[in-house]
Amino acid sequence: MLRIEVRDARAGRVVISFNIPWALAGLMLNALPDEEKETLRAKGYDVDKILREVQTGKGTILEIVDAKEGKVIKIWID
């Protein structure tokens, strides 16, 4: 399962949580247009690299902490 969670660090609660079967998640990420992948890459998120890392193991793939907004975004496989 691909798990995505957005947590409000200030309130200490989960705001959004997704659990997606990996096969479906892989299809969605592979279907992103190249322009979107480039936009994400410019922001420091390489979708192709994330896909490669996911296919080689389990655990936390990406964790983004936005101190200004008090949000934590975590993506992991289990």
N, C-alpha and C positions, 0 to 999 in steps of 0.2 A: 504494500500500500504506500502511496505517496501521501504524505501528511503535510498540510499547510496550516499554520496557526498564526493569527494576529492577536497579540496580547497587549492590553492596556497596562503598562508597567506601573503607572501611578495608582490605578485602582486595583491592580493585582488580579485581573480577571481576563478570560478569553473573550475577545470581541467577535472573531470569526474563526471557524475551524472547518477544514475540508479534509475528507479522507477519500482518495480516488484510487481505484485499482491501477497499478503501474502501467499496464498495457494501454489503458485509455489515456493516462497522463502522457505517455510517450508519444502517442498519436497527436495529441493536442500540441505538445511542444514542437514536434517535427513539422506541424502544419503552419507554424508562425511564418508570416511573410518575411523575406530577407530584410525589408526595410525596418520591420519591428525588431528583428534580431540585432540590426545595426544600432537602432536607437537604444536598446537595452545594453548593448556592448559599450556604447559611448558613456553610459551611466555606471559602467563597471560590472555588468552582469552578462557573462558569456553563456547563452543558452546551450550552445553546442558542447561547451566544456562541462556544464552542469549535467547534460545527458550522459556524457562519457563517464563522469564520476559516479553517477547513479547506477549505471550498468555494472560497475566494478565492485560495488559493496553496499553496505547498509550504514545508517547513522545519519548524523546531521550533514546536510549538503550546504545549506546557506542559512545564515542568521544575520538579520539586519536590525540594528538598534537605532531608532530615531529619537534621540534625547529631547529634541525640541518639541516633538509631538507626544512623547512618552509612550511610543509604540515599539513593540518588538515583533518582527516577522521571522518565523522559523519554518524552514522546509526540511523534511527528513523522510527517510525510507525505513519501514520496518515490516 
